[in-house]
Amino acid sequence: MAYQSGQQVLHPTFGRGTIRSVSGSGDDTRLTIDFAGGVGQKKLLAKAVKLTVLGAAGETAAAAPPVPAPAVWIERCELAARPRPGVRVPAQRIHDDVRALVRRFDFWIAVRDRLRSRGNAPEVLDEPAGQISVSCTGLLNVEIRIRHRRFLRPDELALARAIAELIAAQTLAEFSCDIGGVALQPDGALNDADLVTIEDAGVSETELSPRQPLRRPKRVASPGTIRNRGRGRDDY
């Protein structure tokens, strides 16, 4: 199909849009389309998308049936880490350290504080458990996926990068880290095997610091114990 600038089209995922420019030819034809509903501008390969043309330039577009917005949007970011020269690190140990870190309650407090300092605190941080997956492969690639309930503007895509930054800072001191770009896609899913579950474990007695000053503990009588007491003035 020959596309033209100004045509109204319907995309099965992004909804209704207007073609702004057409470049290339044949199988390499590329379209720049402005979509409504907060989706924004997308650059698509014509042969890889299914578009319904609603109207040509200068014509009144036919009424388009409502297209439901995607139920979820997946924010993705990858962190690639390489051991520093002369450092040998067991891959399994690093994987375990990363998985343990993202299960800690204080880690997510640190993520929220970092984002608040930048003027951004995504809604998913209200309940991150089950909404985020952190997957480790090789030595070492970390993929972060986040489920959002709405479309996010580019300036709102901050959570995945903040998570990657804190993982690098807190567990990967022996590595050189490279954080890739952040992408938002209307399809895909979390990695069910690596879903984040937050543990807010209490402090055990063995983790408590020694009592200061050191002294013998006060002896407390068990319930029902009868003790003799000295006589007072009012007893006479």
C-alpha positions, 0 to 999 in steps of 0.5 A: 500500500502507498502511504502519504503524508497527512493520511489518517490511519488506525494502528491495532495497538497505538490507536488513531494517528496521522502520518507526518512523513514517509521515507524509503521505498518498497520493504524499507518504507518507513512512516513517522506517525503522530498518535493520539491519546498520549502515545506520541510520535512513533517511527514504524517500518511499513511492512511490519505494521498493520495499518488501516487507512481512514482518509487521505490528505485533504479528505475527511477521515471516516469515523474510526471504531474505538480502540482500547488502550493497552492494559499494561506498559512495560518499562525495560532497562538493561545493565551490563557489567564487566569485572575490573581487570584482575578481579575474578568474581563467581557469577552465582554469588553476584546473581544471589547478591543482586536478588537479595538486594532487590528483596530488601525493604530499605533498597526500595526506600533508597529508590524512592528517595533517589527519585523524589530528589529528581522530582519523580516518584512513579505510582508503581513504587506504592506497591513494587512487589509483583510489579517488577522483575529483575533478571540476572544472566551471564557475568553479568547482565541485569534486565529490569522490567516494570509493569505500568498501568498507564502510558508514561511520557519520556520524562517519566521513565526514571524508575528502571534507571534508578534501580539499575544505578542503585544495584550497580552502586550497592553490589557491583563495586568490582565491576565496570557498569554500563546502563543502557537506554530505557524503553517503554513497550505496549506488549511483553511481560515480566519475568515470572521467575524473577519477580520482586518480593519485598522482605521486611525482616525484623532484627534478631537478637544475634544482630543487636549490638552489645548492651551498654554499659555492660552490667548484670541483667536485673532479676525479675521474679516469676509471677506468683512468687512470694517474697519476705519484706522488711517491716516498715514504721506503719507496721507497728 
